[in-house]
Amino acid sequence: MTHQVALTIIATVQDCHIGQLKQLLETIGSDAANNPLMPFARLSGVHFARLLLLDAAELDGAAVVPQLVFMSDVDAPLRKHVDELVDVLGDGVDMIYRHCEGYPCGATITREQRLSYLRAHIVRADTVYVNTIGRTVQQIQQEAHLRGAIEGFLDRHTQAWPDQGPEQIRAAIQAFVDGDDRLHWARKPAEQPGIWWRIKDRLDLIGLPLLVLLLLPAIIIALPFYLVLLRLHELRDTAECVAPDEAHVEELARLEDHTAQNQFSAIGVVKPGRFRLLTAIIVLWIANWATPHLFKRANLAGVTTIHFARWVFIDGRRRLIFASNYDGSLESYMDDFIDKVAWGLNAAFSNGVGYPRTNWLVQDGARDEMAFKQYIRNHQLPTQVWFAAYPDLTALNIENNARIREGLFGSLDSAVAEAWLRRL
């Protein structure tokens, strides 16, 4: 099995092409999986993908040009994914990026030209969260099929089960799976990320603690000065407290709640000054270390509804994009974070202009529920194109299906077998 990677491509849109590009994205977004231009379902290993437009804006008194953002969460290797974008969706890539500055023009655009353009516009994500590292699209879809097949088998023989105990029922399920050639893969445990990735992961795990240990004397000396500066900045902060525009909310709502999952895209401006930028960089650097090591199995500090998320600095680190794929409604998503990880929201987002005022970086802030929710809606962006490879599966469904596979074979006592059957 492989691990998962995040691809972000950002290109500048030609001014006179914005209207045409929006119409094109709406066409693709009406059926992101199977539209004729960019059918994302034809790509292998793509969990989620999105295309969205960043409108023209003003930043520090200077105009910021419109930009097209492509993001995907995929099974590694990343090179294979970029190759597939060109080899499988090449015509669609041409249709979209011909509206962007610098894209090759002419009657014939070569594969090498497409690849060169996309690679030149890749932007590294500063923090990436993966619900469960190593769980591929194929595994998720296979395990969902496995559960469906087992449940169908049980439903077809309902009269046989009342007289049998958990171990006997499980044995019957095992025999059913053994007898179906399409399910033979389920006899094997799910593969793990490759050896070289695991070695790198272990080295990375100890890297930050070792660095902190080496710098500990300097950190102890600098920390009081940092905290004083932090409080001075926080006391001067001003929250937005502005109700979101109704038309904006309606546009966002039209793109939400169509399946068990939802997308979220937002952008914010980093507060002026080096202090806030440095704080944001350090917080996201620590988060990027923590997410794969401390929150690698279906749980982000108590929040279990997020599939993938990322933070990406753009425009010379003056703006920050946040994008996620999650389960349920936006309201429940925000409530989940406020109730369980408000401190994390504050640390990650309080360096943005207009965020509810924090106290010592991690206190207050998102605890002002109304102000936080208004801030979120005001900075949220319409995601014109969004693809999900398994739109009807929540993160909890996926985790449960994996547990079913794990417990299918091997020795279990009666109590554990009964608990395993309750997952069906």
C-alpha positions, 0 to 999 in steps of 0.5 A: 500500500502507498501513502497519500499526497496533496497536489496544489496547482495555482495559475493566473487567469487572463482578465478577459477569460474569467467569464468563460472560465466560470462557465466552463467550471460550472459545466464540469462541476455539474458532474465532476465524476463523468463530465465530458471535459474532465471526468475525474472518475477516470483517474486512478487513486484520486480521493478528492479533487477540486477547482475554484477561482480566486477573484481579483482582490486588493492586498496591501494596496496592490491589485491581486490578479484572479487565480485558478486553484486545482487541488487533489488528494491522491494515493502516491506517487504524485508523479503518476497523478500528474502524468494521468492528468495529462494522459487521461484528461489532456483535452480537458486540461487544455480547455481549462488552462488555455484561459490562464497566462502562459499556457501553450497555444496553437493547434497542437499542444504536446504532452511535454508542454502540458506537463511542463506547465502543470509542474511549473505551477505546483505550490507546496502545501504547508500543512496536510492532514490525512484521515488514515495514512495508507488507506487507498481509494481501492481499499476504501471501495473494496471494503465498502463492497465487502460489507455490502456483500456480507450484509446481502449474504446475511439478509438472504439467510435470516432464518438460519441465524437465531439458532446460532451463536456469534462464532458460528455466524462468523464462520458462515460469513468466512465460508461465504467470503472464501467461496466468492472469487471476487472477495479473495483479496479480503483474506489478506490484511490491508497493506501498509505504506512502503518500507522507505516511507516508514523509515522516513516517517520514523526519522521525521517523528524524532526530528522535531523533538530533537530540534526542540531539545537542541534549541531549548536554551534559546527557546527558554530565553526567547519565550517570555519576550514572544509572549509579551509581543503576542499579548501586545498584538492580541490587544490591538487586534480587531475582529470583523463581526460582520454578518455574511452577505446573504447572496454569498451564503446562498451561493455557498449553500447551493454547493453543499449537502448533496451527499454524505460529504461536503467540501470547504474552501476558504482564504484569508489575509495574514495580519500585517507584520513579521511577528504574525507571519512568523507565528503562522509559519511556526504553527503550521510547521508544527501542525504538519509534523503533528498530523501524520504522527499524532493523528494518523488514524481517523481522529484529529484531536477528537474530530472524526469527520475530516477526510483530508485537509490542507493549508497553503500560503500564496501571494508571497505568504500574505494570504492563506488557503484552507481546504478540507473534505468532511462529513455532514453539514457545515454547521455540525462541522464548525460545532465539532471544531468549536467544542473539541478543538477550539484551541487548534482553530485559534492557533491556526487561524488567529493570525488572519485579519478579522479573526475573533480576538484570541487570548494567549493564541489558543484561548477565546477566539473560536469560543465566540461562536457567532463571531467565528461562524460569521468569520468562516462564512465571510472567508469561504469560497465557492468550490465550482468543481468538486469530486469525491471518489466515494461520496456516500461513505463517511469517515466513520463508515470507512473506518468501520468497513476497515475494522470488518475486514480486519476481524473477518479472519483469525481467532476471536472469542465469542464476545469479540466475535459478537462485537465484530458482528455488530459492525454489520 
